[in-house]
Amino acid sequence: MNKKNKYVLVKKAAYIAMVFALSPTFKAKESNVSVQFNDNSISIESEDLSTDKLDLSNSLTTGDLIELANYKRALNEAKEEMKRKELYMNASGLILDEVDNPFYIKANHEHYISFYMQNPNMNVQDVFVGVNIKLCESLPCYNSEYTKRYIDYHIANPNLPLDQIIVYVNIGLDKPFYTNIKMIENPNSELLISNKYNKLPADFVPNGYNEKVNKDLTVRGEAGRAFKLMTQSAAKEKVTIYPVSTYRSYNYQEDVYWRQSKLDAFFGSGTKRKNLSENKKNEYHAWRDKVSAREGHSEHQTGLAVDINSVSESFAKTKEGKWLANNSYKFGYILRYPKGKEDITGYSYEPWHFRYVGVKVATAVYESGLTFDEFHAMYIEPIIRKDPKTSELSSDEFYDLFIKDVYENTKVYNFVKTDEDTLEVAKTK
């Protein structure tokens, strides 16, 4: 106990003793009353004294009544303090007994104790989980509507960093791919996210997607102009890059996904889509989903994606593949499906698939080593969720207004790093 608290207890004990000593009523009763104190409490012992049973109305002066009221207040304060200390010690002991629990985080220790004192009937592990998620509310991307999902995903993945729990749930990764699907509200946004949880309308055709980048291959204007600058810059270094696939309509993507050659490869020659049972379709989905998007979920429909040179993983080892992996961000393009992030993107590594997001956002994605799914959930979606009109801003405007300060504050998200090891995730070796 510190000196200040001890002084307060001594003072209270002395005062209580004085009240008993001076009061004529208490003297007349000759009650055996003793007041003691130790490091944590005041102890009052009496053989027959009970102020509730005494008729003091005609015996006490006004001064006595004031003294008695002060005594009662001091006594109640001391009892409450002792009760609080007892609860604290009990909670602290229970928490210390569970420090090996996978959900225990040392930095949250005092928060656990405080929460348990308010909820003494709660299971200790539930206290850990609840407090851990509660403390994530300060993250910019925290969505109070997902609190139950955060808790469930945390329980299922105790070793994941807490901020990563929040981000992954926001992406939708606590649910199977192609479930809990949301329709994209502004598909013309430069920063829209098109993936296995976010779907484009069947009739959506991007504005200004007629910028030709090679013969009949077209993309949206800003993406096309940036692509041309990129090819020119690469050419100066004797690197040749060219598009092999760009904009695709909803129906065209459906044909790509259900291409007859793919059905034949999986089921055998002559298999027709219309004859497949639901179980057979699910088997095909499980195989095809890793390498091809279902209709409405393809980035090619946005007019912002380009497949470059080759659709083979070996492209990563070529001079062109390496140049793109390390330079595309300078022109606003990102490697959309990087190696080692398949569980997040839902797609196999595609060193040929690049997505236009604008120079400033592309640079941040490249530096962070994040997938666009992660980056969007952390820095873009929270802003658009609060104000959908912000999706109408250009990528660079959005970055300057809403992303720059949060992204450059490296303490916001602990799992985001910018060291060389992390950068290699986004690069092609």
C-alpha positions as a LaTeX table, in Angstrom:
\begin{tabular}{lrrr}
\hline
Residue & $x$ (\AA) & $y$ (\AA) & $z$ (\AA) \\
\hline
Met1 & 0.00 & 0.00 & 0.00 \\
Asn2 & 1.34 & 3.48 & $-0.79$ \\
Lys3 & 1.81 & 6.10 & 1.92 \\
Lys4 & $-1.13$ & 8.21 & 0.77 \\
Asn5 & $-3.69$ & 5.37 & 1.05 \\
Lys6 & $-2.28$ & 4.27 & 4.39 \\
Tyr7 & $-2.59$ & 7.82 & 5.72 \\
Val8 & $-6.25$ & 7.96 & 4.67 \\
Leu9 & $-7.05$ & 4.70 & 6.48 \\
Val10 & $-5.25$ & 5.83 & 9.66 \\
Lys11 & $-7.12$ & 9.10 & 9.58 \\
Lys12 & $-10.48$ & 7.34 & 9.13 \\
Ala13 & $-9.74$ & 4.89 & 11.95 \\
Ala14 & $-8.75$ & 7.68 & 14.32 \\
Tyr15 & $-11.87$ & 9.63 & 13.49 \\
Ile16 & $-14.17$ & 6.65 & 14.08 \\
Ala17 & $-12.52$ & 5.96 & 17.43 \\
Met18 & $-12.99$ & 9.61 & 18.42 \\
Val19 & $-16.71$ & 9.45 & 17.56 \\
Phe20 & $-17.20$ & 6.46 & 19.83 \\
Ala21 & $-15.15$ & 8.07 & 22.59 \\
Leu22 & $-16.93$ & 11.44 & 22.58 \\
Ser23 & $-20.54$ & 10.33 & 22.09 \\
Pro24 & $-22.41$ & 10.18 & 25.44 \\
Thr25 & $-24.82$ & 7.64 & 24.02 \\
Phe26 & $-22.07$ & 5.21 & 23.19 \\
Lys27 & $-20.43$ & 5.79 & 26.59 \\
Ala28 & $-23.70$ & 5.11 & 28.35 \\
Lys29 & $-24.15$ & 1.83 & 26.53 \\
Glu30 & $-20.63$ & 0.82 & 27.59 \\
Ser31 & $-20.27$ & $-1.16$ & 24.41 \\
Asn32 & $-17.01$ & $-2.98$ & 23.81 \\
Val33 & $-15.98$ & $-1.28$ & 20.58 \\
Ser34 & $-12.57$ & $-1.43$ & 18.97 \\
Val35 & $-11.33$ & 0.13 & 15.77 \\
Gln36 & $-8.33$ & $-1.37$ & 14.03 \\
Phe37 & $-6.63$ & $-0.84$ & 10.69 \\
Asn38 & $-4.10$ & $-2.66$ & 8.56 \\
Asp39 & $-2.58$ & $-2.10$ & 5.14 \\
Asn40 & $-5.82$ & $-2.69$ & 3.28 \\
Ser41 & $-8.80$ & $-2.02$ & 5.53 \\
Ile42 & $-10.47$ & $-0.65$ & 8.66 \\
Ser43 & $-11.90$ & $-3.26$ & 11.05 \\
Ile44 & $-14.66$ & $-2.34$ & 13.52 \\
Glu45 & $-15.67$ & $-4.79$ & 16.22 \\
Ser46 & $-18.56$ & $-4.38$ & 18.66 \\
Glu47 & $-20.23$ & $-6.79$ & 21.04 \\
Asp48 & $-23.62$ & $-5.14$ & 21.22 \\
Leu49 & $-23.53$ & $-1.94$ & 19.21 \\
Ser50 & $-26.01$ & $-1.63$ & 16.37 \\
Thr51 & $-26.92$ & 1.93 & 15.45 \\
Asp52 & $-29.93$ & 0.59 & 13.56 \\
Lys53 & $-31.43$ & $-0.72$ & 16.83 \\
Leu54 & $-30.70$ & 2.33 & 19.00 \\
Asp55 & $-33.25$ & 5.07 & 19.58 \\
Leu56 & $-30.94$ & 8.04 & 19.33 \\
Ser57 & $-33.48$ & 10.73 & 18.57 \\
Asn58 & $-33.47$ & 12.17 & 22.12 \\
Ser59 & $-29.87$ & 11.43 & 23.00 \\
Leu60 & $-27.73$ & 12.93 & 20.27 \\
Thr61 & $-26.95$ & 16.54 & 19.73 \\
Thr62 & $-26.80$ & 18.07 & 16.27 \\
Gly63 & $-23.04$ & 17.78 & 16.43 \\
Asp64 & $-23.35$ & 14.10 & 17.34 \\
Leu65 & $-25.64$ & 13.48 & 14.37 \\
Ile66 & $-23.20$ & 15.17 & 12.02 \\
Glu67 & $-20.37$ & 13.13 & 13.48 \\
Leu68 & $-22.40$ & 9.95 & 13.12 \\
Ala69 & $-23.24$ & 10.72 & 9.50 \\
Asn70 & $-19.59$ & 11.37 & 8.78 \\
Tyr71 & $-18.66$ & 8.14 & 10.53 \\
Lys72 & $-21.15$ & 6.13 & 8.48 \\
Arg73 & $-19.90$ & 7.70 & 5.28 \\
Ala74 & $-16.29$ & 6.96 & 6.16 \\
Leu75 & $-17.20$ & 3.42 & 7.12 \\
Asn76 & $-19.09$ & 2.81 & 3.86 \\
Glu77 & $-16.24$ & 4.24 & 1.83 \\
Ala78 & $-13.81$ & 1.96 & 3.59 \\
Lys79 & $-16.04$ & $-1.05$ & 3.05 \\
Glu80 & $-16.49$ & $-0.24$ & $-0.65$ \\
Glu81 & $-12.77$ & 0.21 & $-1.08$ \\
Met82 & $-12.13$ & $-3.11$ & 0.63 \\
Lys83 & $-14.76$ & $-4.79$ & $-1.53$ \\
Arg84 & $-13.19$ & $-3.34$ & $-4.67$ \\
Lys85 & $-9.74$ & $-4.51$ & $-3.61$ \\
Glu86 & $-11.10$ & $-7.97$ & $-2.86$ \\
Leu87 & $-12.75$ & $-8.14$ & $-6.29$ \\
Tyr88 & $-9.55$ & $-6.91$ & $-7.92$ \\
Met89 & $-7.38$ & $-9.49$ & $-6.17$ \\
Asn90 & $-9.84$ & $-12.26$ & $-7.03$ \\
Ala91 & $-10.03$ & $-11.21$ & $-10.69$ \\
Ser92 & $-6.27$ & $-10.76$ & $-10.89$ \\
Gly93 & $-5.70$ & $-14.25$ & $-9.51$ \\
Leu94 & $-8.09$ & $-15.82$ & $-12.00$ \\
Ile95 & $-6.49$ & $-13.96$ & $-14.91$ \\
Leu96 & $-2.97$ & $-14.93$ & $-13.81$ \\
Asp97 & $-4.04$ & $-18.57$ & $-13.70$ \\
Glu98 & $-4.90$ & $-18.34$ & $-17.42$ \\
Val99 & $-1.82$ & $-16.61$ & $-18.86$ \\
Asp100 & $-1.10$ & $-19.69$ & $-20.98$ \\
Asn101 & $-4.48$ & $-19.39$ & $-22.67$ \\
Pro102 & $-3.94$ & $-18.72$ & $-26.41$ \\
Phe103 & $-6.25$ & $-15.70$ & $-26.23$ \\
Tyr104 & $-4.34$ & $-14.02$ & $-23.39$ \\
Ile105 & $-2.42$ & $-10.91$ & $-24.45$ \\
Lys106 & $-0.10$ & $-9.45$ & $-21.83$ \\
Ala107 & $-0.69$ & $-5.86$ & $-22.91$ \\
Asn108 & $-4.42$ & $-6.29$ & $-22.20$ \\
His109 & $-3.95$ & $-7.69$ & $-18.66$ \\
Glu110 & $-5.42$ & $-4.75$ & $-16.72$ \\
His111 & $-8.31$ & $-4.51$ & $-19.20$ \\
Tyr112 & $-9.14$ & $-8.17$ & $-18.51$ \\
Ile113 & $-9.21$ & $-7.53$ & $-14.76$ \\
Ser114 & $-11.42$ & $-4.47$ & $-15.09$ \\
Phe115 & $-13.83$ & $-6.27$ & $-17.41$ \\
Tyr116 & $-13.99$ & $-9.37$ & $-15.19$ \\
Met117 & $-14.74$ & $-7.24$ & $-12.11$ \\
Gln118 & $-17.80$ & $-5.95$ & $-13.95$ \\
Asn119 & $-18.73$ & $-9.43$ & $-15.22$ \\
Pro120 & $-17.66$ & $-11.87$ & $-12.46$ \\
Asn121 & $-19.81$ & $-14.71$ & $-13.79$ \\
Met122 & $-18.22$ & $-14.69$ & $-17.23$ \\
Asn123 & $-15.88$ & $-17.44$ & $-18.40$ \\
Val124 & $-12.28$ & $-16.17$ & $-18.32$ \\
Gln125 & $-11.63$ & $-17.11$ & $-21.95$ \\
Asp126 & $-14.74$ & $-15.22$ & $-23.00$ \\
Val127 & $-13.35$ & $-12.23$ & $-21.11$ \\
Phe128 & $-10.11$ & $-12.46$ & $-23.09$ \\
Val129 & $-11.88$ & $-12.72$ & $-26.43$ \\
Gly130 & $-14.40$ & $-9.99$ & $-25.66$ \\
Val131 & $-11.77$ & $-7.53$ & $-24.44$ \\
Asn132 & $-9.44$ & $-8.30$ & $-27.35$ \\
Ile133 & $-12.14$ & $-7.46$ & $-29.89$ \\
Lys134 & $-13.43$ & $-4.50$ & $-27.87$ \\
Leu135 & $-9.99$ & $-2.90$ & $-27.99$ \\
Cys136 & $-10.03$ & $-3.16$ & $-31.80$ \\
Glu137 & $-12.81$ & $-0.59$ & $-32.01$ \\
Ser138 & $-10.16$ & 2.10 & $-32.43$ \\
Leu139 & $-9.08$ & 0.64 & $-35.79$ \\
Pro140 & $-10.29$ & 2.76 & $-38.73$ \\
Cys141 & $-11.81$ & $-0.27$ & $-40.45$ \\
Tyr142 & $-13.72$ & $-1.62$ & $-37.42$ \\
Asn143 & $-17.36$ & $-2.29$ & $-38.31$ \\
Ser144 & $-19.66$ & $-2.61$ & $-35.29$ \\
Glu145 & $-22.11$ & $-4.65$ & $-37.38$ \\
Tyr146 & $-19.48$ & $-7.40$ & $-37.58$ \\
Thr147 & $-18.68$ & $-7.69$ & $-33.85$ \\
Lys148 & $-20.14$ & $-11.20$ & $-33.54$ \\
Arg149 & $-18.23$ & $-12.29$ & $-36.66$ \\
Tyr150 & $-15.00$ & $-10.83$ & $-35.30$ \\
Ile151 & $-15.44$ & $-12.78$ & $-32.07$ \\
Asp152 & $-16.22$ & $-16.04$ & $-33.86$ \\
Tyr153 & $-13.27$ & $-15.65$ & $-36.24$ \\
His154 & $-10.95$ & $-14.79$ & $-33.35$ \\
Ile155 & $-12.00$ & $-17.96$ & $-31.54$ \\
Ala156 & $-11.41$ & $-20.01$ & $-34.69$ \\
Asn157 & $-8.01$ & $-18.36$ & $-35.31$ \\
Pro158 & $-6.38$ & $-17.57$ & $-31.94$ \\
Asn159 & $-2.92$ & $-17.10$ & $-33.44$ \\
Leu160 & $-3.88$ & $-14.41$ & $-35.96$ \\
Pro161 & $-3.03$ & $-10.81$ & $-34.97$ \\
Leu162 & $-6.14$ & $-8.97$ & $-33.84$ \\
Asp163 & $-6.00$ & $-6.29$ & $-36.53$ \\
Gln164 & $-5.69$ & $-9.06$ & $-39.10$ \\
Ile165 & $-8.83$ & $-10.68$ & $-37.66$ \\
Ile166 & $-10.74$ & $-7.45$ & $-38.28$ \\
Val167 & $-9.38$ & $-7.03$ & $-41.81$ \\
Tyr168 & $-10.03$ & $-10.64$ & $-42.85$ \\
Val169 & $-13.62$ & $-10.54$ & $-41.61$ \\
Asn170 & $-14.15$ & $-7.25$ & $-43.44$ \\
Ile171 & $-12.91$ & $-8.90$ & $-46.63$ \\
Gly172 & $-15.37$ & $-11.74$ & $-46.00$ \\
Leu173 & $-12.84$ & $-14.50$ & $-45.32$ \\
Asp174 & $-14.79$ & $-15.80$ & $-42.33$ \\
Lys175 & $-17.32$ & $-17.03$ & $-44.90$ \\
Pro176 & $-16.77$ & $-19.44$ & $-47.82$ \\
Phe177 & $-15.94$ & $-17.89$ & $-51.19$ \\
Tyr178 & $-19.00$ & $-16.93$ & $-53.26$ \\
Thr179 & $-21.22$ & $-16.63$ & $-50.19$ \\
Asn180 & $-22.46$ & $-13.51$ & $-48.40$ \\
Ile181 & $-22.10$ & $-11.69$ & $-51.74$ \\
Lys182 & $-22.59$ & $-7.91$ & $-51.98$ \\
Met183 & $-23.55$ & $-6.05$ & $-55.14$ \\
Ile184 & $-21.06$ & $-3.33$ & $-56.06$ \\
Glu185 & $-22.87$ & 0.00 & $-55.72$ \\
Asn186 & $-20.59$ & 2.16 & $-57.86$ \\
Pro187 & $-18.92$ & $-0.11$ & $-60.43$ \\
Asn188 & $-17.42$ & 2.92 & $-62.23$ \\
Ser189 & $-15.22$ & 3.78 & $-59.25$ \\
Glu190 & $-11.48$ & 3.53 & $-59.91$ \\
Leu191 & $-11.15$ & 1.92 & $-56.49$ \\
Leu192 & $-13.94$ & $-0.64$ & $-56.61$ \\
Ile193 & $-13.16$ & $-4.13$ & $-55.35$ \\
Ser194 & $-14.32$ & $-6.99$ & $-57.55$ \\
Asn195 & $-13.71$ & $-10.37$ & $-55.97$ \\
Lys196 & $-15.50$ & $-13.49$ & $-54.76$ \\
Tyr197 & $-17.55$ & $-11.50$ & $-52.24$ \\
Asn198 & $-18.37$ & $-8.45$ & $-54.38$ \\
Lys199 & $-20.32$ & $-8.75$ & $-57.62$ \\
Leu200 & $-20.79$ & $-6.50$ & $-60.64$ \\
Pro201 & $-24.26$ & $-6.08$ & $-62.20$ \\
Ala202 & $-24.87$ & $-8.28$ & $-65.23$ \\
Asp203 & $-25.63$ & $-5.26$ & $-67.40$ \\
Phe204 & $-22.67$ & $-3.19$ & $-66.24$ \\
Val205 & $-20.46$ & $-1.74$ & $-68.96$ \\
Pro206 & $-17.70$ & 0.61 & $-67.71$ \\
Asn207 & $-17.68$ & 4.24 & $-68.78$ \\
Gly208 & $-15.05$ & 5.04 & $-71.39$ \\
Tyr209 & $-13.77$ & 1.50 & $-71.72$ \\
Asn210 & $-12.99$ & 2.05 & $-75.40$ \\
Glu211 & $-9.35$ & 3.09 & $-74.97$ \\
Lys212 & $-7.54$ & 0.73 & $-77.31$ \\
Val213 & $-4.27$ & $-0.71$ & $-76.03$ \\
Asn214 & $-3.73$ & $-3.23$ & $-78.82$ \\
Lys215 & $-5.89$ & $-3.81$ & $-81.91$ \\
Asp216 & $-9.35$ & $-4.67$ & $-80.58$ \\
Leu217 & $-8.36$ & $-4.84$ & $-76.89$ \\
Thr218 & $-9.80$ & $-2.00$ & $-74.83$ \\
Val219 & $-9.78$ & $-0.73$ & $-71.25$ \\
Arg220 & $-11.07$ & 2.36 & $-69.46$ \\
Gly221 & $-9.49$ & 5.63 & $-70.52$ \\
Glu222 & $-7.26$ & 6.34 & $-67.53$ \\
Ala223 & $-6.11$ & 2.71 & $-67.37$ \\
Gly224 & $-5.39$ & 2.68 & $-71.09$ \\
Arg225 & $-3.34$ & 5.86 & $-71.03$ \\
Ala226 & $-1.32$ & 4.58 & $-68.07$ \\
Phe227 & $-0.74$ & 1.25 & $-69.83$ \\
Lys228 & 0.64 & 3.00 & $-72.90$ \\
Leu229 & 3.06 & 5.01 & $-70.77$ \\
Met230 & 4.15 & 1.80 & $-69.08$ \\
Thr231 & 4.85 & 0.02 & $-72.38$ \\
Gln232 & 6.86 & 3.02 & $-73.57$ \\
Ser233 & 8.92 & 3.10 & $-70.39$ \\
Ala234 & 9.55 & $-0.64$ & $-70.59$ \\
Ala235 & 10.62 & $-0.34$ & $-74.22$ \\
Lys236 & 13.31 & 2.15 & $-73.24$ \\
Glu237 & 14.80 & $-0.64$ & $-71.13$ \\
Lys238 & 14.45 & $-3.12$ & $-73.99$ \\
Val239 & 11.48 & $-4.81$ & $-72.32$ \\
Thr240 & 8.45 & $-5.59$ & $-74.49$ \\
Ile241 & 5.04 & $-5.84$ & $-72.86$ \\
Tyr242 & 1.66 & $-6.12$ & $-74.53$ \\
Pro243 & $-1.91$ & $-6.99$ & $-73.51$ \\
Val244 & $-3.44$ & $-10.39$ & $-74.24$ \\
Ser245 & $-6.77$ & $-9.87$ & $-72.45$ \\
Thr246 & $-8.55$ & $-6.73$ & $-71.27$ \\
Tyr247 & $-12.25$ & $-5.84$ & $-70.95$ \\
Arg248 & $-14.72$ & $-8.72$ & $-70.88$ \\
Ser249 & $-18.48$ & $-8.45$ & $-70.64$ \\
Tyr250 & $-20.51$ & $-10.36$ & $-68.04$ \\
Asn251 & $-21.66$ & $-12.89$ & $-70.64$ \\
Tyr252 & $-18.21$ & $-13.31$ & $-72.13$ \\
Gln253 & $-16.77$ & $-14.08$ & $-68.68$ \\
Glu254 & $-19.49$ & $-16.67$ & $-68.17$ \\
Asp255 & $-18.41$ & $-18.35$ & $-71.41$ \\
Val256 & $-14.77$ & $-18.26$ & $-70.30$ \\
Tyr257 & $-15.62$ & $-19.89$ & $-66.98$ \\
Trp258 & $-17.75$ & $-22.64$ & $-68.53$ \\
Arg259 & $-15.61$ & $-23.07$ & $-71.63$ \\
Gln260 & $-16.23$ & $-26.45$ & $-73.26$ \\
Ser261 & $-12.54$ & $-27.31$ & $-73.33$ \\
Lys262 & $-12.45$ & $-26.90$ & $-69.54$ \\
Leu263 & $-15.51$ & $-29.06$ & $-69.04$ \\
Asp264 & $-13.93$ & $-31.74$ & $-71.22$ \\
Ala265 & $-10.67$ & $-31.50$ & $-69.30$ \\
Phe266 & $-12.40$ & $-31.98$ & $-65.96$ \\
Phe267 & $-15.23$ & $-34.40$ & $-66.72$ \\
Gly268 & $-14.20$ & $-35.97$ & $-70.00$ \\
Ser269 & $-15.03$ & $-35.24$ & $-73.61$ \\
Gly270 & $-18.60$ & $-34.33$ & $-74.51$ \\
Thr271 & $-19.79$ & $-33.19$ & $-71.07$ \\
Lys272 & $-22.43$ & $-30.45$ & $-71.33$ \\
Arg273 & $-22.99$ & $-27.82$ & $-68.67$ \\
Lys274 & $-26.77$ & $-28.10$ & $-68.93$ \\
Asn275 & $-26.56$ & $-31.80$ & $-68.02$ \\
Leu276 & $-24.55$ & $-31.32$ & $-64.84$ \\
Ser277 & $-26.16$ & $-32.10$ & $-61.50$ \\
Glu278 & $-25.69$ & $-29.65$ & $-58.61$ \\
Asn279 & $-23.06$ & $-31.94$ & $-57.09$ \\
Lys280 & $-21.15$ & $-32.04$ & $-60.37$ \\
Lys281 & $-21.37$ & $-28.26$ & $-60.69$ \\
Asn282 & $-19.96$ & $-27.90$ & $-57.19$ \\
Glu283 & $-17.08$ & $-30.21$ & $-58.09$ \\
Tyr284 & $-16.36$ & $-28.09$ & $-61.15$ \\
His285 & $-16.56$ & $-24.88$ & $-59.11$ \\
Ala286 & $-14.03$ & $-26.22$ & $-56.61$ \\
Trp287 & $-11.59$ & $-26.87$ & $-59.45$ \\
Arg288 & $-12.29$ & $-23.90$ & $-61.71$ \\
Asp289 & $-12.63$ & $-21.21$ & $-59.03$ \\
Lys290 & $-8.91$ & $-21.27$ & $-58.33$ \\
Val291 & $-8.00$ & $-20.02$ & $-61.79$ \\
Ser292 & $-11.08$ & $-18.28$ & $-63.20$ \\
Ala293 & $-13.68$ & $-15.83$ & $-61.94$ \\
Arg294 & $-17.37$ & $-16.52$ & $-62.15$ \\
Glu295 & $-19.49$ & $-14.11$ & $-64.15$ \\
Gly296 & $-19.94$ & $-10.80$ & $-62.36$ \\
His297 & $-16.84$ & $-11.33$ & $-60.26$ \\
Ser298 & $-14.14$ & $-10.75$ & $-62.86$ \\
Glu299 & $-11.94$ & $-7.67$ & $-62.75$ \\
His300 & $-11.89$ & $-7.73$ & $-66.53$ \\
Gln301 & $-15.51$ & $-6.55$ & $-66.54$ \\
Thr302 & $-14.40$ & $-3.37$ & $-64.72$ \\
Gly303 & $-12.27$ & $-2.31$ & $-67.70$ \\
Leu304 & $-9.35$ & $-1.79$ & $-65.31$ \\
Ala305 & $-7.55$ & $-5.14$ & $-65.61$ \\
Val306 & $-5.01$ & $-6.34$ & $-68.16$ \\
Asp307 & $-3.46$ & $-9.76$ & $-68.70$ \\
Ile308 & 0.04 & $-9.14$ & $-70.07$ \\
Asn309 & 2.19 & $-11.19$ & $-72.49$ \\
Ser310 & 1.46 & $-14.69$ & $-71.20$ \\
Val311 & $-1.00$ & $-16.52$ & $-68.97$ \\
Ser312 & 1.60 & $-18.95$ & $-67.68$ \\
Glu313 & 3.14 & $-18.90$ & $-64.21$ \\
Ser314 & 6.54 & $-19.22$ & $-65.86$ \\
Phe315 & 6.06 & $-15.60$ & $-67.00$ \\
Ala316 & 7.21 & $-14.59$ & $-63.51$ \\
Lys317 & 10.75 & $-15.71$ & $-64.31$ \\
Thr318 & 11.02 & $-13.79$ & $-67.58$ \\
Lys319 & 12.63 & $-10.39$ & $-67.97$ \\
Glu320 & 9.21 & $-8.91$ & $-68.74$ \\
Gly321 & 7.53 & $-10.52$ & $-65.74$ \\
Lys322 & 10.22 & $-9.28$ & $-63.35$ \\
Trp323 & 10.11 & $-5.77$ & $-64.81$ \\
Leu324 & 6.34 & $-5.56$ & $-64.38$ \\
Ala325 & 6.41 & $-6.87$ & $-60.82$ \\
Asn326 & 8.91 & $-4.21$ & $-59.81$ \\
Asn327 & 7.78 & $-1.24$ & $-61.92$ \\
Ser328 & 4.05 & $-1.46$ & $-62.70$ \\
Tyr329 & 3.07 & 0.49 & $-59.57$ \\
Lys330 & 4.85 & 3.55 & $-60.96$ \\
Phe331 & 2.13 & 3.68 & $-63.61$ \\
Gly332 & $-0.81$ & 2.87 & $-61.33$ \\
Tyr333 & $-0.93$ & $-0.92$ & $-61.83$ \\
Ile334 & $-0.64$ & $-3.61$ & $-59.17$ \\
Leu335 & 0.05 & $-7.32$ & $-59.33$ \\
Arg336 & $-3.46$ & $-8.38$ & $-58.36$ \\
Tyr337 & $-2.96$ & $-12.03$ & $-57.41$ \\
Pro338 & 0.49 & $-12.35$ & $-55.79$ \\
Lys339 & 2.24 & $-15.53$ & $-54.73$ \\
Gly340 & 1.62 & $-16.67$ & $-51.17$ \\
Lys341 & $-1.70$ & $-14.83$ & $-50.86$ \\
Glu342 & $-3.96$ & $-17.42$ & $-52.48$ \\
Asp343 & $-6.03$ & $-17.88$ & $-49.32$ \\
Ile344 & $-6.87$ & $-14.18$ & $-49.36$ \\
Thr345 & $-7.47$ & $-13.55$ & $-53.05$ \\
Gly346 & $-9.02$ & $-16.95$ & $-53.74$ \\
Tyr347 & $-6.95$ & $-17.32$ & $-56.90$ \\
Ser348 & $-3.76$ & $-19.08$ & $-57.84$ \\
Tyr349 & $-0.70$ & $-16.93$ & $-58.42$ \\
Glu350 & $-1.13$ & $-14.93$ & $-61.65$ \\
Pro351 & 2.08 & $-13.03$ & $-62.49$ \\
Trp352 & 0.44 & $-11.75$ & $-65.70$ \\
His353 & $-2.70$ & $-10.14$ & $-64.21$ \\
Phe354 & $-2.43$ & $-6.44$ & $-63.39$ \\
Arg355 & $-5.10$ & $-4.06$ & $-62.14$ \\
Tyr356 & $-5.15$ & $-0.28$ & $-62.48$ \\
Val357 & $-5.81$ & 1.57 & $-59.19$ \\
Gly358 & $-3.94$ & 4.86 & $-59.73$ \\
Val359 & $-0.31$ & 5.70 & $-58.99$ \\
Lys360 & $-0.63$ & 6.72 & $-55.34$ \\
Val361 & $-2.72$ & 3.74 & $-54.27$ \\
Ala362 & $-0.63$ & 1.35 & $-56.37$ \\
Thr363 & 2.53 & 2.63 & $-54.71$ \\
Ala364 & 1.06 & 2.10 & $-51.24$ \\
Val365 & $-0.12$ & $-1.42$ & $-52.13$ \\
Tyr366 & 3.32 & $-2.26$ & $-53.51$ \\
Glu367 & 5.17 & $-0.86$ & $-50.48$ \\
Ser368 & 2.93 & $-2.59$ & $-47.96$ \\
Gly369 & 3.03 & $-6.04$ & $-49.54$ \\
Leu370 & $-0.74$ & $-6.26$ & $-49.11$ \\
Thr371 & $-3.19$ & $-7.67$ & $-51.58$ \\
Phe372 & $-5.72$ & $-5.20$ & $-52.94$ \\
Asp373 & $-8.37$ & $-7.14$ & $-50.99$ \\
Glu374 & $-6.57$ & $-6.32$ & $-47.73$ \\
Phe375 & $-5.74$ & $-2.75$ & $-48.68$ \\
His376 & $-9.31$ & $-2.04$ & $-49.75$ \\
Ala377 & $-10.74$ & $-3.46$ & $-46.51$ \\
Met378 & $-8.33$ & $-1.41$ & $-44.42$ \\
Tyr379 & $-8.18$ & 1.96 & $-46.12$ \\
Ile380 & $-10.92$ & 2.30 & $-48.74$ \\
Glu381 & $-14.10$ & 0.45 & $-47.74$ \\
Pro382 & $-14.42$ & 2.14 & $-44.30$ \\
Ile383 & $-14.56$ & 5.57 & $-45.97$ \\
Ile384 & $-17.01$ & 4.56 & $-48.69$ \\
Arg385 & $-19.17$ & 2.79 & $-46.10$ \\
Lys386 & $-19.62$ & 6.08 & $-44.23$ \\
Asp387 & $-20.02$ & 8.22 & $-47.34$ \\
Pro388 & $-20.78$ & 6.38 & $-50.61$ \\
Lys389 & $-20.24$ & 9.58 & $-52.61$ \\
Thr390 & $-16.50$ & 9.36 & $-51.92$ \\
Ser391 & $-16.38$ & 6.46 & $-54.40$ \\
Glu392 & $-16.87$ & 9.04 & $-57.15$ \\
Leu393 & $-13.47$ & 10.62 & $-56.45$ \\
Ser394 & $-10.46$ & 9.80 & $-58.56$ \\
Ser395 & $-8.02$ & 7.36 & $-57.02$ \\
Asp396 & $-5.39$ & 10.04 & $-56.34$ \\
Glu397 & $-7.95$ & 12.42 & $-54.81$ \\
Phe398 & $-9.25$ & 9.66 & $-52.56$ \\
Tyr399 & $-5.71$ & 8.79 & $-51.46$ \\
Asp400 & $-4.82$ & 12.37 & $-50.57$ \\
Leu401 & $-8.04$ & 12.97 & $-48.64$ \\
Phe402 & $-8.55$ & 9.70 & $-46.80$ \\
Ile403 & $-5.68$ & 7.22 & $-47.10$ \\
Lys404 & $-2.41$ & 9.13 & $-46.83$ \\
Asp405 & $-2.48$ & 10.02 & $-43.13$ \\
Val406 & $-3.76$ & 6.63 & $-41.97$ \\
Tyr407 & $-1.41$ & 4.64 & $-44.20$ \\
Glu408 & 1.65 & 6.63 & $-43.19$ \\
Asn409 & 0.81 & 6.14 & $-39.50$ \\
Thr410 & 2.50 & 2.74 & $-39.21$ \\
Lys411 & 1.15 & 2.21 & $-35.68$ \\
Val412 & $-2.44$ & 1.85 & $-36.88$ \\
Tyr413 & $-2.06$ & $-1.70$ & $-38.20$ \\
Asn414 & 0.57 & $-3.84$ & $-36.50$ \\
Phe415 & 0.68 & $-6.62$ & $-39.11$ \\
Val416 & 1.53 & $-4.26$ & $-42.00$ \\
Lys417 & 5.26 & $-4.06$ & $-42.63$ \\
Thr418 & 7.40 & $-2.45$ & $-45.28$ \\
Asp419 & 10.65 & $-4.36$ & $-44.88$ \\
Glu420 & 12.26 & $-6.25$ & $-47.73$ \\
Asp421 & 10.85 & $-9.62$ & $-46.67$ \\
Thr422 & 7.30 & $-8.31$ & $-46.90$ \\
Leu423 & 7.93 & $-6.56$ & $-50.17$ \\
Glu424 & 8.95 & $-9.86$ & $-51.71$ \\
Val425 & 5.36 & $-11.05$ & $-51.30$ \\
Ala426 & 4.31 & $-8.46$ & $-53.87$ \\
Lys427 & 7.31 & $-8.94$ & $-56.08$ \\
Thr428 & 8.07 & $-11.66$ & $-58.55$ \\
Lys429 & 11.51 & $-13.10$ & $-58.06$ \\
\hline
\end{tabular}
